[in-house]
Amino acid sequence: MNARKTLKHAALTVAVASVVVAASSSALWAQSGRSRGAEVTLNLKDAEISTLIATVSEVTGKNFIVDPRVRGKVTVVSSSPMDAAAVYETFLAVLQVQGFAAIPAGDAIKIVPETNARTDGGGLISDGRGVPLDEIVTHVYTVQNVSASQLVAILRPLISQSGHFAAYSGNNSLIISDRASNVTRIERLIAQIDQSGDREIDVIKLENASAGDVVRILTTLAQAAKQADPTAQAGVVIADERSNSVLLSGEKSERSRMADIVRRLDLPGPTGGDTQVFYLNYASAENLAPILEGYAQSASTAGRASAGGAIPGGAPGSAPAPAGGGGGSGSTRVIADKDTNSLVVTAAPKDMLAIRNVINQLDIRRRQVLVEAIIAEVSQTKASELGLDYAAYNPKVGAITGILNQSTQGALSSLASAAGSAAGGVATGGTSTILSAAASLIGSGATAGGGGFTKGGSFFGVLLRALASDGDTNILSTPQLTTLDNEEAKLSVGQEVPFLTGSFSNSGGGGNNGAVNPFQTIERKEVGLKLGITPTINENNGLKLKIDLESSGIASGGAGTASLITNKRTVTNSVSVEGDQILFIGGLIDNQLTDSQSRIPLLSSIPGIGALFKSRSVRKAKTNLMIFIHPVILDDRSEADYYTRKRYDGVRSAEVRAAQGAVPLIGGARPVLPQYDSYEPYAAPAPPPAAAPAPAPEAVAPPAQDVPAVAPNP
């Protein structure tokens, strides 16, 4: 039943046309047995869209749900028969022209205004193929090489007003909701844009030229080309100083052009030596020159060995290396100029390149380290002494003494001798001697004594001595040093104290008239604080510190150059510490207790009165000495300025507090450091304001002739 069925609708009225289409289609389908393989020719003119929907439903067998807002008249002209699929595609095209869309909804298809098509849904497909071109579909496209957000800005104008186009940066994908024909077109455009491109990286190792010099030349050429043509796409060129290589990135044509320039610049230079002057920024020319000579010497030896030549010190007949070191050609000379801190290098071009690379890696700015040592010493001393001394003397019988304190022994002996003299009749002299001996008994602490003389010349005396003493010492020293990385720094603060090392005296005669010419030899030694630091900065801001610390001072109680006693504390070690960390490096806790007792045998054991025959002395001393280290790495000027200003303002604040009032007697202000901000770099003064317009000639007063002009100070 392949008979052709023709549906003709006359443009009379809407109602009449609808009835004719419905009746004709029903009659025709009835005749053909509703065969879906039959072809249909559509010819509609100003027909209601509802009539077209009903006809398409009959032809295609699809169920439609029509939105009430779907209204209007359509005109369809067909000159050739169409099958059911073609009829449905034509139907979708008519809906698009009218501003409507067909949205699949299960077994039915919704006919809604196109503005609602995006929110009402649509088929989710992998691409736009296999569905009618005018059907609303949604497609998710994953972008591989370019940014999905950038594609949205480029392709958004190609999407219909009712379509949806967005990017999801999470997986770099695009979401497209539009008619299938447009989705297919957008997909093809994305496939053409989403290309990896040809931006590989070429590495060219140079043999004669310097990678840094070549890159500077290429960069200058690229800048000039950019100024001439702002739209030109320039490649990227980077120098690898370590391997003396040039890295090229960009399009293939641009890389090829730059590679050709690099190869031309890398041609061998003229033979023979070349002389260049390298001005150093941070390194010392005198220290760097021997290093470069040694490097050139080893490079020359290695070059001859690899070429099969004679090696100095090897087989007989081998030529020795030239003095002063040499590069691969053996003619390298390095001379240091101390005044300008520069190196004068004479070498072949290839050797010059190697030396330049070594200089660039050694002439770098070294970091600085601020090291603060903290030396804290706290000591306490307590002493107590109690004793009873006595003496009795009779010239005829004898003497008895109980001397338990050595400091009173000589005084009591003198006192007894004076008593004997007084008893012998030398009253005046004896009394004076007794007073002198008694005065010598007076010492530190509480001293009480008593005694007397008898008619027979006997003498007796008693002396009670009690003493208690406490001493506290608190010493805090914080020496600070700032030095370069791996550079030793020393700080010494103290005095030169004289120490007696020998003496000599001679008794002259004859011409010298018996005169004595004594003399002493004295050696002066430094006593105080000495700090030596050598920091080495490693990775992750770690520090290795070599520390040499000495703190010395004169012990209390020493007098004269022959009896000076010095206390000395020394720490020499190496530690590993992090930047801005406080580390304990050494210390001492000393606790001493001395208990001494003197007594008279037998008598001191008598209960009750035995204490009168004893003398006791107790001394307790405790010392705490702790040494800490606090290093800080100064990476830039801001950190150095911070710590410098902190110390500067601290010293200035102390001076300001001490400078209250005028200097006594002579008057005037006390010296104080200027403010830190006064040392800021000099700023050029602001330009003077524009001069006011000159007045009229008649208003200008003539200059005074009797006042000489004064030139401003330069």
C-alpha positions in Angstrom: 0.0 0.0 0.0 2.4 2.6 -1.2 -0.2 4.9 -2.7 0.5 8.5 -2.3 -1.7 10.5 0.0 -2.2 14.2 -0.7 -3.7 16.5 1.9 -4.9 19.7 0.4 -6.3 22.5 2.5 -8.1 25.5 1.0 -7.5 28.8 2.7 -11.1 29.7 3.3 -11.6 30.0 7.1 -9.8 28.5 10.0 -12.7 26.3 11.0 -13.4 25.1 7.4 -9.7 24.3 6.9 -9.5 22.3 10.1 -12.5 20.2 9.2 -11.2 19.5 5.7 -7.7 18.5 7.0 -9.2 16.3 9.7 -11.7 14.7 7.3 -9.2 14.2 4.5 -6.5 12.7 6.7 -8.9 10.4 8.3 -10.3 9.2 5.0 -6.8 8.8 3.5 -5.4 6.9 6.5 -8.5 4.8 6.4 -7.9 3.9 2.8 -4.2 3.1 3.4 -4.7 1.1 6.5 -2.6 3.7 8.4 0.6 2.6 6.9 3.5 4.4 8.5 5.7 4.0 5.4 3.5 6.2 3.2 4.8 9.6 2.0 2.9 12.8 2.6 2.8 16.1 0.9 2.1 19.1 3.2 0.6 22.3 1.8 -0.8 24.6 4.4 -1.7 28.3 4.1 -2.7 30.4 7.0 -3.8 27.3 8.9 -4.1 27.2 12.6 -1.0 25.6 14.3 -3.3 23.3 16.2 -4.3 21.8 12.8 -0.7 21.2 11.9 -0.1 19.5 15.3 -3.0 17.2 14.8 -1.9 16.3 11.3 1.7 15.6 12.4 0.4 13.4 15.2 -1.6 11.4 12.7 1.3 11.1 10.3 4.1 10.3 12.8 2.0 8.6 15.5 3.5 10.8 18.2 1.5 12.2 21.2 1.6 15.9 21.8 0.8 18.0 24.8 0.1 21.6 23.7 0.6 24.5 25.9 -2.3 26.9 25.9 0.0 29.7 24.8 0.8 27.9 21.6 -1.4 29.8 19.1 -1.0 31.2 15.6 -1.3 30.5 11.9 1.3 28.7 9.8 2.0 28.3 6.1 3.8 25.2 4.8 4.5 24.7 1.1 5.8 21.2 0.0 6.4 20.3 -3.6 7.5 16.7 -3.0 6.3 13.9 -0.8 7.9 13.3 2.7 8.1 10.3 5.0 7.1 10.5 8.7 10.6 11.5 9.9 10.8 14.3 7.3 7.4 15.5 8.3 8.4 15.7 12.0 11.6 17.6 11.2 9.5 20.0 9.1 7.1 20.3 12.0 10.0 21.2 14.4 11.3 23.8 11.9 7.8 25.4 11.8 7.7 25.5 15.6 11.1 27.3 15.7 9.9 29.9 13.2 6.8 30.5 15.3 8.8 30.7 18.5 7.8 27.4 19.9 9.7 24.2 20.8 9.0 20.5 21.2 10.3 19.0 24.5 10.2 15.2 25.0 8.3 14.3 28.1 8.2 10.5 28.4 5.9 9.0 25.8 4.6 12.4 24.8 6.1 15.6 23.4 5.3 19.0 25.0 4.8 22.0 22.7 5.7 25.1 24.7 7.0 28.6 24.0 10.7 28.7 23.2 11.4 30.9 26.2 10.3 28.0 28.5 12.2 25.3 26.6 15.4 25.6 28.6 13.7 25.2 32.0 11.2 22.6 30.9 13.9 20.1 30.0 15.3 18.5 26.9 17.1 15.4 26.0 20.6 14.8 27.5 22.7 13.5 24.6 26.4 12.9 24.0 26.3 15.0 20.8 23.8 16.6 18.5 23.6 13.7 16.0 20.8 11.2 15.7 18.0 13.6 16.7 16.0 16.1 14.7 18.0 19.2 14.0 15.4 21.6 15.6 14.8 19.6 18.8 16.0 21.2 22.1 18.8 19.1 23.5 21.4 19.4 26.3 25.0 18.4 25.9 28.0 18.3 28.3 31.3 18.7 26.5 34.7 18.1 28.3 37.5 20.5 27.1 41.0 19.0 27.1 43.5 21.7 26.2 42.0 25.2 26.6 40.1 26.9 29.4 36.3 26.3 29.3 35.7 29.7 30.8 37.5 31.4 27.9 35.4 29.4 25.4 32.2 30.7 26.9 33.3 34.2 26.2 34.1 33.3 22.6 31.1 31.1 21.7 28.3 32.7 23.7 27.2 35.0 20.8 26.6 31.9 18.7 24.0 30.5 21.2 20.3 31.4 20.7 18.7 33.8 23.2 16.7 30.9 24.6 19.7 28.6 24.8 22.0 28.1 27.8 25.8 28.0 27.6 28.0 27.8 30.8 31.4 26.5 32.0 32.2 24.4 35.0 35.8 25.0 36.1 35.9 21.9 38.4 36.5 19.5 35.5 36.9 22.1 32.7 33.7 21.2 31.0 30.9 23.1 29.0 27.2 22.7 29.4 25.2 23.5 26.2 21.4 23.6 25.9 20.1 24.6 22.5 18.6 23.1 19.3 20.4 20.0 18.1 21.6 21.7 14.9 23.3 24.5 16.9 24.7 22.1 19.4 26.3 20.1 16.6 27.8 23.3 15.1 29.2 24.5 18.5 30.6 21.0 19.0 32.6 21.2 15.8 33.9 24.7 16.7 35.0 23.5 20.1 36.8 20.5 18.5 38.7 22.9 16.2 39.6 25.3 19.0 40.5 22.6 21.6 43.9 21.7 20.2 47.1 21.2 22.1 48.9 23.4 19.7 52.6 23.1 18.8 54.2 24.8 21.8 57.0 22.3 22.6 60.3 23.3 24.3 63.6 23.1 22.5 66.8 23.1 24.4 69.9 24.3 22.6 73.3 23.8 24.4 75.8 26.5 23.5 79.4 25.7 22.9 81.0 29.1 22.4 78.5 31.9 23.4 77.1 32.7 26.8 73.5 31.7 27.4 72.8 34.9 29.3 74.2 37.1 26.5 72.2 35.2 23.8 68.9 35.5 25.8 69.5 39.2 26.2 69.9 39.6 22.4 66.8 37.5 21.7 64.8 39.5 24.2 65.8 42.8 22.6 64.8 41.5 19.2 61.4 40.3 20.5 60.7 43.7 22.1 61.5 45.5 18.9 59.2 43.2 17.0 56.4 43.7 19.5 56.7 47.5 19.1 56.5 47.2 15.3 53.6 44.7 15.4 51.7 44.5 18.7 49.8 41.5 17.5 52.9 39.4 16.9 53.1 36.3 19.0 56.6 36.1 20.4 58.1 33.0 21.8 59.6 32.5 25.3 63.3 32.3 25.7 65.1 31.4 29.0 68.8 30.9 29.8 70.1 28.0 32.0 73.4 29.3 33.2 74.3 26.0 34.9 74.4 24.1 31.6 74.9 27.1 29.4 71.8 26.2 27.4 68.9 28.3 25.9 65.3 27.1 26.3 62.9 28.0 23.5 59.1 27.8 23.8 56.4 28.8 21.3 55.0 27.9 18.0 57.1 25.7 15.7 57.8 28.5 13.2 58.8 30.9 16.0 61.0 28.3 17.7 62.7 27.5 14.4 63.4 31.2 13.8 64.9 31.7 17.2 66.9 28.5 17.0 68.5 29.7 13.8 69.6 33.0 15.5 71.0 31.1 18.5 73.1 28.8 16.2 74.5 31.8 14.4 75.4 33.5 17.7 77.1 30.4 18.9 79.7 30.4 16.2 83.4 30.1 17.4 85.1 33.4 18.0 88.5 34.4 16.8 91.4 32.3 18.0 93.8 33.5 20.6 93.3 35.2 23.9 90.7 37.8 24.8 90.8 40.1 27.8 87.8 41.2 29.8 87.3 43.0 33.1 84.7 41.7 35.6 83.6 44.1 38.3 82.5 42.2 41.3 79.6 43.2 43.4 79.9 41.1 46.6 82.9 38.8 46.4 86.5 39.9 47.0 88.7 40.0 43.9 91.8 39.0 45.9 90.1 35.9 47.3 88.4 35.0 44.0 91.4 35.3 41.7 93.3 32.2 43.2 90.0 30.2 42.9 89.6 31.0 39.2 93.3 30.2 38.5 92.9 26.9 40.2 89.7 26.2 38.2 91.4 27.2 34.9 94.4 25.0 35.8 92.2 21.9 36.4 90.1 22.6 33.3 93.3 22.8 31.2 94.6 19.5 32.7 91.3 17.8 32.2 91.0 19.0 28.7 94.4 17.7 27.7 93.8 14.4 29.5 90.5 13.9 27.6 92.2 14.7 24.3 94.9 12.2 24.9 97.7 14.8 25.5 100.4 14.8 28.1 99.3 15.5 31.7 101.6 17.6 33.9 103.4 15.4 36.3 102.8 12.3 34.2 104.9 10.7 31.5 108.4 12.1 30.8 108.3 14.9 28.2 104.9 16.2 29.2 104.7 20.0 29.2 104.0 21.6 32.5 100.9 23.7 33.0 101.5 27.4 32.5 101.9 29.5 35.7 98.9 31.3 36.9 96.4 28.7 35.8 94.8 28.3 32.4 91.6 27.2 30.7 91.2 24.7 28.0 93.8 26.4 25.9 96.3 26.7 28.7 96.6 30.5 28.3 94.2 31.8 30.9 95.4 34.6 33.2 93.5 36.1 36.1 94.7 39.3 37.8 92.9 40.9 40.8 92.6 44.7 41.1 92.1 45.6 44.7 91.3 49.2 44.2 88.2 48.6 42.0 87.5 45.0 43.3 87.6 43.7 39.8 89.2 40.8 37.9 91.2 41.1 34.7 90.8 37.8 32.8 92.7 36.9 29.7 91.5 33.7 28.1 90.3 32.1 24.9 86.5 32.7 24.1 85.5 29.2 25.2 87.5 29.5 28.4 86.2 33.0 29.0 82.7 31.6 28.9 83.4 29.0 31.6 85.1 31.6 33.8 82.2 34.0 33.4 79.8 31.3 34.6 81.9 30.6 37.6 82.1 34.3 38.5 78.3 34.7 38.2 77.8 31.8 40.6 80.4 33.0 43.2 79.7 36.7 43.1 76.4 36.6 44.9 75.1 38.6 47.9 75.6 36.7 51.1 73.0 36.7 53.8 73.8 38.3 57.2 73.3 36.9 60.6 72.7 38.8 63.9 74.0 36.7 66.8 73.1 37.7 70.4 74.8 35.8 73.3 73.1 35.9 76.7 75.4 35.3 79.7 73.5 35.2 83.0 75.3 34.6 86.3 73.6 34.7 89.7 75.6 33.9 92.9 74.8 34.0 96.6 77.2 33.8 99.5 76.5 33.5 103.2 79.1 33.2 106.0 78.9 33.1 109.8 81.6 33.0 112.4 81.5 32.7 116.3 84.4 32.1 118.7 86.0 32.9 122.1 89.7 33.5 122.6 91.5 34.1 125.9 95.0 34.4 127.4 96.5 34.6 130.9 100.2 35.5 131.7 102.3 35.7 134.8 106.1 36.3 134.5 106.9 34.0 137.4 104.4 31.2 136.8 103.9 31.1 133.0 101.1 31.6 130.5 98.1 29.9 129.2 96.1 30.8 126.0 93.2 29.6 124.0 93.7 31.1 120.6 91.1 29.6 118.2 91.0 32.5 115.7 94.2 33.1 113.8 93.5 36.8 113.3 93.7 37.5 117.0 96.8 35.5 117.7 99.3 38.3 116.9 97.3 40.9 118.7 97.0 38.9 121.9 100.8 38.2 121.8 101.5 41.9 121.5 99.1 42.6 124.4 100.8 40.1 126.7 104.2 41.6 125.8 102.9 45.0 126.7 101.5 43.8 129.9 104.9 42.4 130.9 106.6 45.7 130.1 104.1 47.6 132.2 104.6 45.2 135.1 108.4 45.8 134.9 108.0 49.6 135.6 107.8 51.0 132.1 104.4 52.5 132.8 104.1 55.1 130.0 105.5 53.0 127.2 103.8 49.9 128.4 100.4 51.6 128.5 100.9 52.9 125.0 101.9 49.5 123.7 98.8 47.9 125.4 96.5 50.4 123.7 98.1 49.7 120.3 97.7 46.0 120.8 94.1 46.4 122.0 93.3 48.5 118.9 94.7 45.8 116.6 92.0 43.4 118.0 89.2 45.4 116.4 88.1 43.7 113.2 84.9 43.0 111.2 81.8 41.8 112.9 81.0 42.2 116.6 84.1 42.0 118.9 83.9 42.2 122.7 86.9 41.8 125.0 88.0 42.2 128.6 91.0 41.8 130.8 93.2 43.3 133.5 96.5 43.3 135.4 97.3 42.2 138.9 99.9 43.7 141.4 102.1 40.8 140.8 102.3 41.6 137.0 99.8 38.9 136.0 97.6 39.6 132.9 94.5 38.0 131.6 92.3 38.8 128.6 89.2 37.4 126.9 88.0 38.2 123.3 84.5 37.3 121.8 84.2 37.5 118.0 80.9 37.1 116.1 80.5 37.8 112.3 77.8 37.1 109.7 78.0 38.2 106.1 75.7 37.8 103.0 76.6 38.5 99.4 74.5 38.5 96.2 75.9 38.9 92.7 73.8 39.3 89.5 75.6 39.6 86.2 73.9 39.8 82.8 75.9 40.3 79.6 74.4 40.3 76.1 77.1 40.8 73.5 75.8 41.1 70.0 77.4 40.7 66.6 76.3 41.0 63.0 78.4 39.2 60.3 78.1 37.8 56.8 77.3 34.2 56.2 80.4 32.0 56.7 82.4 35.0 57.9 84.1 35.1 61.3 83.3 38.0 63.6 84.9 38.9 67.0 83.9 41.2 69.8 86.1 42.1 72.8 85.0 44.3 75.7 87.2 44.6 78.8 90.3 46.0 80.4 94.0 45.3 80.4 95.0 44.5 84.0 98.6 44.4 85.1 100.0 41.1 86.6 103.3 41.0 88.4 105.6 38.5 86.8 108.9 39.2 88.6 111.0 41.7 90.6 114.7 42.5 91.1 116.7 44.6 93.5 120.5 45.1 93.8 122.6 46.6 96.6 125.1 48.7 94.9 128.4 49.9 96.3 131.2 52.2 95.4 130.1 54.7 92.9 126.5 53.9 93.6 126.9 54.9 97.3 125.0 51.8 98.4 121.8 52.8 96.7 119.2 50.1 95.9 117.6 50.1 92.4 114.6 47.8 92.6 112.3 47.1 89.6 109.4 44.9 88.7 108.3 43.2 85.5 104.5 43.4 84.8 102.5 41.7 82.1 99.2 43.2 81.1 96.3 40.8 80.2 92.9 41.4 78.9 90.1 40.8 81.3 86.5 41.1 80.2 84.2 39.6 77.5 85.3 38.1 74.2 82.9 36.6 71.6 83.8 35.0 68.4 81.1 33.7 66.0 81.3 32.0 62.6 77.7 31.3 61.2 77.0 29.1 58.2 73.4 29.2 56.8 72.1 26.0 55.3 68.8 25.0 53.8 65.5 25.9 55.4 67.1 28.8 57.3 69.1 26.5 59.5 72.4 27.7 61.0 75.6 26.1 62.1 77.4 28.3 64.6 81.0 28.0 65.6 81.2 29.8 69.0 84.2 31.0 71.0 83.1 32.7 74.1 85.2 33.9 77.1 84.0 35.9 80.1 86.6 36.8 82.7 86.8 39.3 85.7 88.8 40.1 88.7 87.7 38.3 91.9 86.7 40.5 94.8 89.2 40.9 97.5 92.3 41.0 95.4 94.6 43.9 95.9 97.8 44.8 94.1 99.4 43.2 91.0 100.9 40.4 93.0 97.7 39.0 94.5 95.1 39.5 91.7 92.7 36.6 91.2 90.6 36.3 88.0 87.5 34.4 87.4 87.3 32.9 83.9 84.5 31.2 81.9 85.1 29.8 78.5 82.8 28.1 76.0 84.1 26.7 72.6 81.8 24.6 70.6 79.7 24.2 67.4 75.9 24.0 67.4 73.1 23.7 64.9 70.2 26.1 65.5 67.2 27.5 63.5 66.9 31.2 62.7 65.3 33.3 65.5 65.7 30.4 68.0 67.1 30.7 71.5 69.4 27.8 72.3 71.2 26.9 75.6 74.8 26.2 74.9 76.5 25.8 78.3 76.2 26.5 82.0 77.3 25.7 85.5 75.4 25.2 88.8 77.9 25.3 91.7 76.7 24.8 95.3 79.5 24.9 98.0 79.2 24.5 101.8 82.2 24.9 104.1 81.8 24.2 107.9 85.0 24.5 109.9 85.3 24.2 113.7 88.2 24.9 116.1 88.1 23.7 119.8 90.2 22.9 122.8 90.3 19.2 123.6 88.7 18.1 126.8 87.5 21.6 127.8 85.3 21.9 124.8 83.6 18.6 125.8 82.5 19.9 129.2 78.7 20.2 129.2 77.5 23.7 129.4 80.7 25.6 129.5 82.3 23.7 126.6 81.0 26.3 124.1 83.4 28.8 125.6 86.3 26.8 124.3 85.0 26.5 120.6 85.2 28.7 117.5 83.0 27.8 114.4 82.9 29.3 110.9 80.3 28.3 108.2 80.3 29.5 104.6 77.8 28.7 101.9 78.2 29.8 98.2 75.8 29.0 95.3 76.5 30.0 91.7 74.2 29.7 88.7 75.9 30.4 85.3 73.9 30.0 82.1 74.9 30.9 78.5 72.4 31.1 75.6 72.6 32.0 72.0 70.0 33.8 69.8 70.8 34.0 66.1 68.6 35.9 63.6 69.0 35.7 59.8 68.8 39.1 58.1 67.5 38.4 54.6 66.8 41.9 53.4 67.1 45.5 54.4 63.8 45.7 56.2 64.8 43.0 58.7 68.2 44.6 59.3 66.6 48.1 59.8 64.2 46.6 62.3 66.8 45.1 64.6 69.1 48.1 64.1 66.4 50.6 65.1 65.4 48.5 68.0 68.9 48.6 69.5 69.4 52.2 68.5 66.2 53.4 70.2 67.0 51.4 73.3 70.3 53.1 73.8 68.9 56.5 73.0 66.0 56.1 75.5 68.6 55.3 78.2 70.5 58.4 77.3 67.4 60.6 77.3 66.4 59.3 80.8 69.9 60.0 82.1 70.1 63.5 80.5 67.4 65.1 82.7 68.6 68.5 83.8 71.7 70.4 83.0 75.3 69.4 83.6 76.2 70.3 87.2 78.5 73.3 87.9 79.4 74.0 84.3 75.9 73.9 82.8 74.9 72.9 79.3 73.0 69.9 77.9 74.1 66.3 78.2 75.0 64.5 75.0 72.2 62.4 73.5 72.1 60.4 70.3 70.0 62.0 67.5 66.8 60.4 66.4 67.1 57.4 64.2 64.9 59.0 61.5 67.5 61.7 61.0 69.8 59.2 59.3 67.2 58.4 56.6 68.5 58.9 53.1 68.5 62.5 52.0 65.4 63.5 50.1 65.6 66.2 47.5 63.6 69.3 48.6 60.3 70.0 46.8 60.5 72.4 43.9 59.7 76.0 44.9 56.2 77.2 44.1 55.7 79.1 40.8 56.6 82.7 41.1 53.8 85.2 41.0 53.5 87.2 37.8 55.7 90.3 37.9 53.9 93.6 38.6 53.6 96.3 36.1 56.9 98.2 35.3 55.7 101.3 37.1 55.0 99.4 40.3 58.5 97.9 40.6 60.7 99.6 43.1 64.3 100.3 42.1 66.9 98.2 43.9 68.7 99.8 46.8 72.3 100.6 45.7 73.7 100.8 49.2 73.0 97.2 50.2 75.4 94.7 48.6 74.0 91.5 47.3 74.8 88.4 49.3 75.5 85.1 47.5 73.7 82.1 48.9 75.7 79.4 50.6 76.7 76.6 48.3 
